[in-house]
Amino acid sequence: MRFDRSLLGFRTAALAASCLTLSFAAPALAGAANTQDKPAAPTKPAAAEQPAKQAPPAKPAQRPTNTVPARGAATGTAAAPAVADDAKLQSDTAAKAPSPSLAPTQGAAGRAGAAPAQTFDPNSPPAVEFDPPIADMGEMIAGVAETMTVKIRNISKDPIRITKAIANCGCTTPNWPKDPIAPGATGDIEVSMKPGEKAGIRMSKQVTFQFENHPPATLKVEGDVIAFVTIAPDMLNEPAEGASAEKTEIVLESTDGAAFLVTSVAPPVIKNLPTEAAQRHVLEFDWATWRETGRQMRVTFSTDNPKAARLTTVVRRALAKDGPTPPTAPTRAAANLGTTELITAVRAGDLDKMSALIAGGANVNEVDNAGSRTALFWAAKSGNMKAMQMLVDAGADANLVLRGGRTSIWAAVEFGVDAVRFLADHGGDLTRRDTMNSTPLLWAAGFGSADTVRYLLEKGADIKAVDDNGWSALIWAAGLGEPQSVKALLDAGADLGVADKQTGDTALLRAARTGKVESLKLIVDAKPDLAARNKNNQTALHLAAQSGVAEKVAILLAAGVDPAATDLRNWTALDHAMARTTGDKTKLIELLKPVSPAPSVTESGKAKDTAAKP
């Protein structure tokens, strides 16, 4: 059997599905991201990843300096590609001779209006260092962005200035000041990384900074995207023409024992989609429907589990014996599976088109079959208040139950308090629970703003509510939400002792595991049980050491969390720190070693023979 080679393009495009966003505080800067979600061949580490050391003086006759055009210089070749390709940049920086891609076109500097050339010795020591040296996001949820702050410090004796930062995934929004960073000065970089829909992978990206008259520096950004629901197989082969039809099954299974519901499949290629929640779903793939709906290469399964909202499988299309078989033209019904004209107009923000469709009798409560969402849902999700007003005036129902048992309120929560307030003023139920027993308050705590959390509390939202996984609003906020949402919930009397059913984490443990540093500070100040342990017998200090964030470890040690406590593996927090291969391992060990028992793990991160229990 032969297969369509267009799959290669699909898988290549999939590598860019996750986004890396950088924000910079003065003296701030931006960076270029390089996705590397699958293991890659090792490359020489960039200069910024090595400890600063003085290199021997360059020999002009043997090691000519690299020459890079200043920002805005007129050259015959763009400097951008040399920065965007991180692996090539690292190789060029370490090479004995300059790379031609970094050299200006002959005569560029002499052209009218050309800026003076920049020069740097590729063997010069790094001009900056990052703290922590690797931005490790810890555990991540597919499709949910995580943010952390990394400091950049000028360790040279001269001021430095960022000249270029290029994002080759197309989702970075670079913004940095024009002023130089003084020797010894630091700046804060907020690094946000958003995984794609694929879970169960280790994400690894690189952010490359280019400086004026200094070699470039590279910051690694990493994170573990946890698979809360698995899908198998994640790739199907279309049966060849004329082949006997075999039953094809796809299995979706919860990894933590939580029951979930498969709410929809796009295109609708599953026979007899189950209507009850379960820990494991075995689904039969309907090849006839798949062909009728256009032989799409990507099939998306939506669930009501907020930590595994979408899973995908890829279909490799078979080729006919005499060449590629063109995709079957979708039927009229299939063409409308994804959306309606009104929803399309709403998502485009086309108010005139909306007005015309409504005047023509369009059903404002019609759902898109692919996602079971209404025009009001999409208007609320984007915060288009004029569109929301137009739809409500035409009879749109704010309480219409959609996918996962949710209403448009859930979409409004993700946008902001104004959209939530509008729907509440037009009859929206702020206390409804979805099929996971979650409420708008829980959703706002994890994915909304602190203003929305405060508004919902003012309107009487139940602060004691927990979902089917045992997550309270405070646990959601501690692990995924804003620090100010944590504060609002604590001020309202949220229970610090609630533990989730999956891991046994309390809000303290969840903040130590995946939350923001400020969220952890707020929870520690609220006097929780500092000795609390989860199902792995881990304390908050264990989880903070696992996260690789030294500041979290320092906060917990200062609060009195026991550094000698051991988990089910008989490991202390120091053992977890020493077992790390990423993050600020050195600083973690510096904090923990003086106050901890002898480690069960070697400096290389390997467990000693007597470390773990049998």
Secondary structure as UniProt FT lines:
FT   HELIX           6..14
FT   TURN            15..16
FT   STRAND          19..25
FT   STRAND          32..35
FT   HELIX           47..49
FT   TURN            60..62
FT   STRAND          66..69
FT   TURN            71..72
FT   HELIX           80..84
FT   HELIX           86..94
FT   HELIX           100..102
FT   TURN            106..107
FT   HELIX           108..110
FT   TURN            112..113
FT   STRAND          117..120
FT   TURN            122..123
FT   STRAND          128..131
FT   STRAND          134..141
FT   TURN            142..143
FT   STRAND          146..154
FT   STRAND          162..164
FT   TURN            168..169
FT   TURN            183..184
FT   STRAND          186..194
FT   STRAND          201..211
FT   TURN            212..213
FT   STRAND          214..226
FT   STRAND          229..232
FT   STRAND          235..237
FT   TURN            241..242
FT   STRAND          249..254
FT   STRAND          262..266
FT   STRAND          270..271
FT   STRAND          280..285
FT   HELIX           287..292
FT   TURN            293..294
FT   STRAND          298..303
FT   TURN            306..307
FT   STRAND          310..316
FT   TURN            321..322
FT   HELIX           332..335
FT   HELIX           341..348
FT   HELIX           351..359
FT   TURN            360..361
FT   TURN            364..365
FT   TURN            369..372
FT   HELIX           375..382
FT   HELIX           385..393
FT   TURN            394..395
FT   TURN            398..399
FT   HELIX           403..405
FT   HELIX           408..415
FT   HELIX           417..425
FT   TURN            426..427
FT   TURN            435..436
FT   HELIX           440..447
FT   HELIX           450..458
FT   TURN            459..460
FT   TURN            463..464
FT   TURN            468..469
FT   HELIX           473..479
FT   HELIX           483..491
FT   TURN            492..493
FT   TURN            496..497
FT   TURN            501..503
FT   HELIX           507..514
FT   HELIX           517..525
FT   TURN            530..531
FT   TURN            535..536
FT   HELIX           540..547
FT   HELIX           550..559
FT   TURN            563..564
FT   TURN            568..569
FT   HELIX           573..578
FT   HELIX           585..592
FT   HELIX           593..595
FT   TURN            603..604
FT   TURN            609..611
//
